[in-house]
């Protein structure tokens, strides 16, 4: 839609505060406080209470509406003007999300500030984020924070956005820069009153020379009036343990991810990774990304854990998009954002180096294949009507290079389409597939329970979640299976990747 004028920017949207009649937090308490082994141990009243509680819990858990905004950053050369135009777009998105009944809106990483060329420019636009429970709307010396606070307040909506926080430091801190100021890639969250309820410094930086990582690692969590307990993380953080520890140790029921992702084949692309995190952790995820297809950056979504996406976009069209979804829905029959470009003529994708993987080309329309990298093996059982594409089965147990500055510990199994029919020179993976599998099952025994599934159809569309299933046993044996109703899908790639967090190495 058209961006608003200045008068519209400050128009207050009257929104009734929404609160479920029965609260999810009380559901969890009521169910957990009863310890029972058999039905006979319960009195009739206890049994009725537990049944009622379970029914109410299942119907009200995640009963809210969410919005994520995929943003095209302003292309003006003036940083001041770019900030103003980006904030104007945020005002528009927030107003529309509120008008549609959304309880929370999430914005991407670097959506307001980007292309800052040196520390001097970073210093000019960074803001000193105050303490929690501060209302910043109207502050004269915090322009970005004030705008975000007023957006939340004027539209009565929870809001999460990304900016740069600055904090002073001194010589006693070994990581203190020469100018005695630290800058942090930061997410801030505001409640409906415009009050700051969370601040998160990015734990794991991705080639961000002017930024300092959080030290020690941070966990930013806040509670909402719609009974979600929200945990924040930023982009590259999704590949590290702390993002999952938000769920395991901090009882988060809703993940929020601001991102500027750079897609890589095979498998490591935005919406695939986003959905994998939501499935592995079993909770909804709101993921907001930057739309820059010339850099391989696109893809945002609202995911409902093992139920799959409720609304997602993956379209290199250079357009901003506001996604909305009702989290009380059990599933979405058509979760793809309306208007997504399904067959793009041009896009940029980084090609992953798989020269250090064990590999085997599928040479027949059906069969069993097994490939091992050391003592780690990936097993595939498959059948096709016709093998139209050059599928290669890959296995890797060890370190995965991230540029030249770090290596991630991984175990991964990948079935992907290679442009070449010779896997020994497979340097390019395609986005097209015309192969339909009547049977497809990938299994592996992993060394950890941190296993994530990715399944993609032709043109990197997320394969509908009701057409495949993912299971992991208590001994970390994982299986990814295409269901009977998945026979009509043109499968592009499937991947199981496990993160060996303790094996990570920093080379710079």
N, C-alpha and C positions, 0 to 999 in steps of 0.2 A: 504494500500500500504506500500512498504518498506520505512522506515525512511531515510532521506537524509544524505549524508556525509557532512563534514564540508564545502567543496567547494560549495555544493549545497545550504547549509544554507544561504550563503551570496550572492547567485546569485540574481541579480535584475530582477524582473519580470516587463517588460514594459507593463503598462496597461493604456489605454486611459481613461481619466476622463470622466465619463458619466454624462450628465445633460439633463433632459427632455426639449423639445422645449417649453413646456408650464408648468408653475410652479404651484404646488398645493397650495402654500401659497397665490399666487395671485388669485387662484380659490376661496379660502375661503373668501378673501377680497372682490372680485367682487360680490359674491353672498350675502354676509352679508351687504354690503353697501346700497343695494336697499331695501327699506321698502315699500311693496305694499300689498294691501288687495285683489284686484280682477284684472283679466286680463284687464278689461276695463280701469283701471287706468294707464295702461302703454301705451306709444306711441309705434308705430310699431317698431321703432328702438330699444327702450329699450327691447321690447319682444324678438327681434331677438338676441340682445346682451346677454340677460340672457340665452336663449336657447343654443346659441353657447358656453357660459361659462360653463353651466351645462354639456354639452356633453363632452367638453374638460376635465373638472374636473373629470367626472366619468371614463374617459379613461386613465388619467394620475396619479390619486391619487394612491399612493403605487406602482408606476411603477419603481421598482428596484429589484435587485436580492440579496438575503440574504443567509448567511451560519451560521450554529451553529455546534459546535464540541462537541460530547459526548466523554469524555476522561477517559481512564484507567490510573490512576496515576502510576508512576514508583514504583516498589515494592522493590527497593534496600534499604538496611539498612542505607546507607550513605545519609544524607540529602543533602549534596553538590552535590553528583552524581544524586540524585533524581531530584533536581531542574534543573540540566543540561539536563537530559533526558526528563523531562516534557517540557522544553523550546524547545528542539529539535523537539518534537512531534508538538508543536504549530507552529514552523517554517514550518514544512511539511504541516499542515492543512491550514495555511494562504496562502502559495504558491499555493496550489491546488485550494483553494477557489477563489483566484485572477485569476488563469488560466481559471476557469469556468465562469468568468465574475461577480463574487459577488462584491457588493458595500460595504458590511459590514460583519464582522465575529464576533461571540460571543463565549467566552470560559466560562467554569463552575466555580463555587465557589470552592476554595481550590484545583484547578487543578495544581498549581505550588508548593504551600507550604501546607503540611499537616503532621500529626503525630509529630508536634513539642511538645516535652515532658514537657518543662518548660519555664518560662519567659526568662531565659538565652538564650535558643535556639531561642525563638521568637525574642529577641533583635538582634541576629546574622543575621537573614534573613529579618527582617523588613526593609523597606526603607522609607525615608522621602520624601513623594510625594510633588513635588514643586507646585507652583501656575499654574493656567490655562494659556494657550497660551505659555507654555514652550516646546521647542523641546529638547528631552532628548537623542536621538540617539547618541551614541558615548561617553556618560558620563562614566567615569571610576569608580565612587563611587556609582553608582546605576545600578547594573548589571541586575536585573530583568526588571526594568523600561526601561533601555536602549535597551534591547532585544525587548521588546514589541514595543517601539517607532520605532526601525529599521524595525521590521516586517511590521508595517503599512506603513512606508516610502518606503521600498524596493518593496512592493507589491501594492502600491497605493490603499490602502483599509482602510476603517474605522475599528477599532479594539477595542473590549471591553474585558477586562480580570480582574482577581481577584488576589489581593496580600494583604500584611499587611502594613499599613501605621503607622508610629510612629510620635508622636508629644509630645513635652515637656509640663509639667504642673507644678503647684506649690501649696503651702498649701492653697491658697485662693480658690482653686477649691476643693470642698468637695469630689469629686469622683477621685481625683488624687491619684494613687497608691504610695506606699512607695518609689519606685525607681524614682518617679517624671517623669515617661514616660507613656503616654497612647498609646495603640495599638488598631488599628481599622481594622476590616474586611472591605476591600475596593475594590471597582470597579473603574477602570480607563478607559477612552476612548481616543483614538487617531484618528486624521483625516488622510487623505491620505499622508500628509507631515510628519507624525510622531509627530505632535504637540498635546500636551495634551489639550483636549477640555472639559473634565469633570472628576470630582473626587467625589466619593460617599462613605460615611461611612455608614455601615449597621445600620439601625434604630433599628431592632428587632433581638436580638441575640438568638440563639438556643443552649443552653448548651455550651458556649464558654468562659471558665473561665479566659483566658488570655486577652480577648478582652474587650474594652469599647464600649458601644453603642453610637451612635451619640447623642449629647446633645447641643442644641435642635435638633429635628428631621431635617433631610436634604432632599432636593429635588434637584437632579442633572439632568439637562436638557441641551441638545445641539442640534444645528441645523446642517443639512448636506447639501451637494451640490446636493443631489438627492431629496431634498425637504421633507425629513422626520424630524420631531421634536421628538427627542429621549429622553425617560426617563428611568433612571436606578433604579433597585432594586435588592435585593439579597435574594433568597430562602424564608425563613420564613416571610420576608416582604410581600409576596404575600397575606397573610391572614389578613393584617392590612390596615387601612384606607388610609395611606399615598400612597400606591401603586396606588390606584384608584384616589386619589387627584392629581396625576401627570396628569391625563386626565382631571379631572373636573376643576382644578384651574390653571394648567400650560400648557394647550392646547397641550399636547403630542399626537402625531399621531402614534408613534411606541414605544411599550414597549420592554425593554430588561431585561431579568432575568438570572442571573448566579446562579446556584443552586447545592447543594448537599442534595438531598431530601431523606427521609426515608419513604418508603411506609407503609401505614396502611390500613387494611380493617375494615369495608366496606367504599369504596368511596374516602378515602383521599390518593390517589396515584398520582404520579408525573404528568403524562400527563393528567389525569383527571382534576387536579387542574389547570394546565397550561391553558388548553382549556377553563375551566370555567372562568378564569380571562379575557381571550381575548373576550369571548362572552359577559360577563357582561359589560365590558368597551367599546365594539364595535370597537376596534382597533387591528391591528396585534400585535403579541407577538413573539419575538425570545427568546426561552428558552433553555439554555445549561446546561446539567447535568453531574454528575459523573457516571461512569459505575462501580459499586461495588455490584453485585447481592448478594454476601455473607452477605451484610449489608442491603439489601433491597433498594439499591440505583441504579436507572437506569431511563431512560426516558428523551427525549429531543424532541423539535419540533418547527416548524414554523407555526403559526396559523394566520388565516385571519379574526379575529373577528367572527361575526355570520355566516360566510361561513365555519368555521371549519378549520381543519388542512390542510395545503398544503403538508407538509412532516413531519412525526414524527417517532420516534423509541421507542419501548418498548420491549426489548429483553435481557434477563439475560444471555448473551453469553460471557461476559468478553472481548468484542472487542470494540475498539474505532471506532467512525463513524463520517463522515463529511456529514452533511445534507445541501442540497441546495434547494431553491425554488424561483420562480419568483413571486413577490408580485403583478404583474399586472394580473395574472390569476384569474379568478372568482372562481374557485374551482379546486379540484383534484379528479379524479375518483378513484385513488388508492393511497392515501396519505401515506400508510405504507412503511417504508424504506425497499428496496429490501434486502432480506437475513435475515430479522428479524426471530428469532426462534419463531414460532407460538405456539408450544406446548412444552414448556420447561419441562424437567424431574425434575429439582430441582431449587428452588428459596426460598428466605427468605422474609416473609411478617410479619410485626407486626399485632397483632390482637387487634382491639379496644375494650375497655370495654364498653358494652352497657347495663350493669346491671341497670343503672339509666335512661334508656329509657322506655317509654311505648311501648308495643309490641303486635302484633297480627299475628298469623300464618295464611297464606292463606290455607284454607282447601278444597277448591273446584276449579274446572277448570275455573270457571268464577263467577263474582259477584262484589259487592261493599264492600269496607272495609274502616273503619274509626277508627283511633286511636288518642287519645288525651293525652297530657302531660300537666296537668293543663288546662288552657283555650286555649292552642295552639293545633290545630288539623290538621291531615294529612288525606286527602281523596283519595282513590284509586278506580278507575273503571277499570276492566280488563276482558279479555277473552283469553283463550288459547285453542289450539287444544288438548293439553294434559299437565297437570301440572306434569312435571317430577322431579321437584326439590322442596326443602323445603324453600319456600319464606316466609320471615317475614317482616312485615311492622313496622317500628320503628319511634317514634316521640320523640323529645327532645326539651325542652324550658328551657334554663338556662346556666350552665357553663360546659365547656368541658375541662377535665384535660389534660394538656400537661406535661407529666412526673410528677414531684412533685413540680415544681417551678412556674407554672402559670396556670391560667384557662382562657379560651376564652369564651366570651359570644356568644351563638349560639341559633338559632332555626333551626332544621333540620328535614327533612322527608327522610327516606331511605327505599327502597325496595331492599332486598338483599337475596342471597342464603345462608342458614345456613347449616352446616354439620349435625346438629342434627335436628330431627323433633319435638323437644320440645323447644320452644322459651325461656322458663324460664332458660334453661341452655345453651343458644347459646353463646359459648365462642370462637367458631372458624367459620370463614366465608371462603368459598371455592372460587377458581378461575374458576370453571367449571360450565357450565350450558348447558342444552339441551332443555330448554323450549322456545317455540316460542309463542309470544303473537299476537293474531289477533286484540286485542284492549288493550291499556294501557294508562291511564291518571292519573297523580298525581297532586293534587292541594292543596294549603294551603294559608292562609291569614297571611302574615308576618308583623312584627312590623317595618320593615325598607325596603328600596329599594336596600340594599346591598345583593342581592340574587344571588346565583351562581348555575348553573346546571352541574351535572355529569351523563353521561350515558355510561355504559360499557357493552360489549358483552363478550362471552366466552373467557377465558384466559386474561381478562382485556384489550382486544382490544377496542379502541374507537369506539363506534357505529357510523357509518357514519352519518355526520351531516345532510345530505339530507333525512334521515329516521326518524328524530325527530325534534320537534320544542319546543321552550321555550318562554313564554310570561309573562310579568309582567305589571299590570295595574298601573295607577297613585295612586291607593290606596294600592299598594303592594300585591295584590292578584296575585299569581304566578301559572302557569300551565305548566307542562311538558307532552308532548303528543307524542306517537309513531305514525308516519304517516302510511298511507296505504302500502307504499312500504317497511315498516320495519317489515313486517310479517315473513320474512325469517331469522331474527336475533335471535340468542340464547342469550337472555338478561340475564346478570349476576346481575347487580344492576343499580338502578337509584337513584339519590339523588338531593334534593334541600336543600341547606344550606344558611342561612342568618347569617351575622356577626353583633352581637350587640356590637359594638366597645366600647361603654361607660360602658359595664358591665365587661370588662376584669379585672382580678385580678392577682397580682403577689404575690405568696405565699412565695417566698424567695428573 
